[in-house]
Amino acid sequence: MELTTILFYLFSIVTIGAAAVMVFSKNIVHSAFALMFALIGVAALYVLLYADFLAATQLLVYVGGILILILFGVMLTSLGYTFNFRTITVNLVPATVLSTGAAVLLIFAFVTTEWKITEVAERPDTVYDLGMMLMGDYILPFIVAGVLLLIAIIGAILMSTRLSAENKGGT
């Protein structure tokens, strides 16, 4: 067995295991950390697929940005007391039928597909191609999206400072 195959199975098990812990954990902080490991496992799978830009984006945007934001939001909004939540199972039969049907369909598609194994002659430079496409044909939408995001950030800052000034009794 090749090293890439072993790494693929290892990262697949880590990703699926972390996703299962994330879904079934009753502690939200544990779920967030399990989400981090699931996202890192997905990034590792992107590296194995030679999608280096996608892997770096996965790590920077999801693990580095959104997940940290979720963790800070959960930890900072904790008021020192906990609620006792009861979990109940709703619609167990339809969910089981639907998930079993989806699993059977995916296994059928996997088994009946003719997989062609080809050798990659050379590794494609995805970052260069993406950069040329973004800075060539799609430069205007790229700049417009950046300006809209900047306006949204400035608006959010202004709204939060106005709300905090109103709560303190200012005008």
C-alpha positions, 0 to 999 in steps of 0.5 A: 500500500502506498503512503498516499493511500495510507494518508488518505485513509488516516485523514478520512478516519480523522475527519469522519471521527471528528465530525461524529464527535461534533454532532453527538457531543453535548458540550458546545466547546467540545463540538467546536474543537471537533469541528476544527479537527474535521476542517483540518482533516478536509484541508489535508484531503485537499492537499492529497488531491493537489488542491493546495490553494483550496487547502490553504483557503480552508485553513485560513478562512474556516479554521483560522477565521470562522472557527475562532470567531465561533469559539470566542463567541461561545466563550465570551457570551457564557454568563457563568450559568448553564441551562439544562437542556433536554434532547428529544428525538424527533422524526426518527423513522423518516430520518432513518429511511432517508439516510439509509436510502442515501447511503444505499444510493451512494454505495451503488454509485460507488460500486457501479462506477468504472474508476480510471486510474491515471498518472498525473504527468505534472502537478498543475499550478492552480494558484497561478491559474486562479490568480491570472483568472481573478486578475484578468477576466474577473478583476471588476467583480473581485474589486466590487466584492472587496469594496462591498465587504469593506462597506459591510465591516464599516457599517457593522462597526458604526452600528455596534458603537452607536448601540453601545453609546445608546446603552451607556446613555449617550446620544 
